[in-house]
Structures are given as C-alpha cells and as structure tokens.
Amino acid sequence: MTHRVSQPLWLIVLLAGLLASVSLSWFGMGKVHYGFSYWYDFYGIEAHIDKYGPQNRYIRGLESVSPIEHIRLFNEISDAVHNHGEGLKSISFERWGHQTRLLRKPEVQHLQDVADLIDVLRIAAIISGLICVVGSAALLGLKTRPSWAIQGGLLLFLIAGITAAVLITGPLKVFYFLHEHIFPPDHAWFFYYQDSLMATLMKAPDLFGGIAAVIAIAGVVLFGGYLWLLLRAAAWRNRQV
C-alpha cells in the first residue's frame, strides 16, 4: 500500500480511536454513576435541594430525605438510562411514611429518550472500537504507519477546534443546542427546578458540565494510551522487518 493511500486510512482509524476512547470514558464513568457522590458535595446539591425541593409544584418532600437517599436516587436513574430505560417509572423515595415516585411522566419520557440515545451511542462506540483495533492491526501489518506530522496536526486541530468552539459559543448554549437537535421536538427536555425533582436532584445543567469535562479529559488520556501502544507496535513491527 502506498504512503499516499494509507494516510487517509490512518486518519479514519485514528478518528475511530478518538471516538472509541471518549466512548470508553463515558461508559466507564457510567459504571460508577458519573461520580455523583463527589459532585453532590462539589456543587452543593444538598443546599440546592433544600432551596428548591419545597418549591416543587407537584411533588414535595425531597428535601426531607438524607443525602444518601439523594445519591441513591441519582444512581438508580443512571442505572436505568444505561439499561434501556428499564425501572424509570418505579424510582421512588419515602416521603412522610409513604413511597412516592420521583419522576413525572415528562421526566420519564425525557430519560427514556436519553436511554435510547445511549443505546445508539453504544453501537457507535463498538463500531468505532472495531475500526480502531482491526484497522490499526491491518495497516501495521501492511508495513504502514501514520505520518505523525500530518495526522497529529489534524487531530490536535480537531480537538482544539471543538474545545475552542464550545468555549467561544458557551457550554450552556452548546448544551441547549444539542438538546434541541437530538431529542424529539415534541418531547420536553427543559425543566424548571420548581417543576422537576429530577432537575433539582441533578442541579441541571451545572452537574453535566463537570461530568462532561471529566469524560473529555479521561477520553483524551485513553486516546494518548492508544497512541503510545500504536507507537510501540510500530517500533516492534519495524524490528521484525
């Protein structure tokens, strides 16, 4: 395979590796419920619940349960959206001696949309991972390797460009833009704290900013690990030639 032909293929493989790394970071964070117990203290969510819980127009009493219960409720939401939305309707907390459902119908619908999106992203992550692994092995086997000056420059430009676009536009505007264009237009996704215990519990969208930053950083670190392994494999391949 000529150098000219192999480089575009390497770009595809490396981009797949970047997507797979971010996806692995995302789903890895999902396994530990996105570190919500840490963010709970970091964002002062208990005080936030104490303020807005009593103002809820539909369900009262979230402020009366312990932080441990708050964390449990979030963890159950996290488990449900990563399991095709199963169990969303049954998430409840004890309010004054009675079990009360945490989520209203519009919230369940939105979280089901999130679960459906995660299912799609899971497939995309698997495909990206396969392209990355199989493509890397195949191209190395054909005695080609990335032109790091070109590929590295393009990848850095891509990462820096996305980061700059988010910072310039504003993370909150990007957050709203993505929600408006990803989820069905007739499904609610914006909830006032006074209308939604879910939004209050998550202190949305503040919580998502911290989680997104950690996912992005961990994804870049994982991608760096993949590049290191790629360099070692290329060096080993060269010694075999």
N, C-alpha and C positions, 0 to 999 in steps of 0.2 A: 504494500500500500504506500503510495507516495505521500510525502510530507504535506503537500497541498491538500490532499483529500482527507488525510487523517485529522488535521487540526479542527475542522468544523465538527467532526465526530467527537473529538475530545471535548469540545465546548459543550456539546449536548450531554455528554457523560458527566462532566463537572457540574453543570447546572442541575442535573438529576441528583448528583451527590449533595449539592447545597440544599435542595428541596427535601431530600431524604433526611438530612441532618437536622433541619428545622422541625420536620415532622416527628423525628425520633425524640427531639427535645420536648415537643408539645405533648406527645402521648406519654413520655416518661414523667412529665410534670403531672399529667392527669392521674397517673398511678398513685401519686402522693397528694392528690386533691389540690394541686397547684400551690401547696404550701400555705393553705388558707389560715392555719393556726398562727403562722408568722404574720401574715398580712392583717389578721384580725387586730393584733396589737399595733402594728406599724401604722395602720390607717385610723386607729381609734374607733373601730367599728362598734364596740360596746357603747361608747358615748353617743355614737350616731344612732344606734337603735333606741337608746334611752330617749333621744330627742324626737325621732320620727315615728317610733312604734305607737305611742299614744295618739298620734295624729292620723293614723290609718283610718280611712273611711269605711272599710269593710271588715277587717279582722283586727281585733285588739289583743294585747297580751304578750306579744313577742318580747317586749322589754322586761316581762316578769320572769322569764326563764334565764338560766345561767349561761355564761359564755360557752361552757362545754356543750350545752344544747344547741347554741347558735352554730358552733363548729360542726356538730353532728348533722344539723340540717343542711348546711352547705355541702358537706361530704356526701350526703345522700343525693343531693342534686347532681353533684359531679359524677357519682357512680351511675345515675340514671341516664344522663346525656351520653355517657360512654357505653351504654348498654341499650342502644336503640330507643331510648326514652322510657323503658320499662320502669314502672314504680313511681313515676312523677306524680300521679294522682293520689297516691297513698302517703306521701310525705306529710307528716303531721307533728305537732308538738302538744304537750299537755298544758292547757290553759284553764286555770282555776278548777282543776279536778276533772276536766273533760279533754278528750283528744280533739284537736282542731286542725283541719287541713291548712297547710302553709300557703298553697298556691291556688289562685283563682283560675278560671277557665282560660282567660287570655294569656296568663303566665305559663300555664301548661302547654298551650299551643305554641308559644314562642320557644320554650325549652325543647319541645318536640322538633321544631324547625332546626334548632341548634344540634340536636341529636342526629337528624337526617344529614345535616351538613358534615358532621364529624364522620358519619358513615362513608360519605363521598370522599372526604379527605383521607380516610384510612385506605381506601382503594388507590387513590393517587399516590399516597406515601409508599405503598407496596410496589406499585409500578415503577416509581422513581428509584426505589432501592434496588429493584431488579436491573433496571437500566444501568445504574451506577456500578453494581458488582459485576454483572456479566459484561458490560461494555468495557470496564477497566481491564478485566482479565483478558478479554478478546484483543483489545488494542495493544496491551503489553505483550501478548503472545505473538502479535504480528510485528513486534520489534519497533513499535512507535511509542512515543511519549509526548506529553503536552509541550508546546512551546511556552515555557512559563512566562516569558516576557509579554507574549500576546494574551494567553489565557488568563494569567494572573492580573494583568491590567484590565481586561474586560470584566472579570469577576469583582475586582476592587471597585471599578467604576459602577457596576450594577449595585453592589451593596451600599456604597457611598451615596449613589443617586437616590436609592429608595429611602435611606436614612434622612438625607437632606430634604427630600420631597415631603416626608412625614413631618419633620421639624418645621419646615417653612409653612406648610399648609396648616399645621397644628394637629396634634394627635387626636383631639376631640372631634375636629371636623372630619378627619380621616375615619374615625370610629363611626360617626353618623353616616358618612358616605357609603361605607361598606355595608352597614345595616340596611340602608335604603335600597341598595342594588343587589344584595344577596338574598334577602328574605322576601317571601311573597308580599306584594304591595297591600293586600287586604288583611294582613296579619299584623297585630300590634307588636312592636318591639321596644318602643319608648314608654317607660312607666315612671310616673311621679312617685316620690317616696310615700306620699300620702295615700296612694292607690295600690301600692305593691310592697308586700313584705319581702318578696324576692329582691327587689331593687334596694330596699333598705338593708337587708342582710348582707348584700354584696357591696354596699356603698358604691353602686354603679354611677359613672364608669371609672371611678378612681382605681378600684381594685384591678380592673382589666389592664390599666396602664402598667402597673407593677408586674403583673403576670406576663404581659407581652414582652416587656424589657428582659425579663429573666429567660423566657423562651428564646428570644433572639440571641442573647449573649451565649446561652448554652448551645444553641444551634451552630453559631459561628465556631465555638470551641470544638464541637464534634466534627465540623467540616474541616477544621485545622488538623484534627487527628486523622481523618480520612486522607488528607493531602500528605501527611507525614508517612502514613502507610504506603501511599502510592509512590512516594519518593524511594522508600526502602525497597519496594517491589521492583521498581525500575532499575535501581542500582544492582539488585540481585540478578535481574534478568540480563543486565549488561555483562555481569561476570560470567554468565553461562554461555554467552555468545563467543 
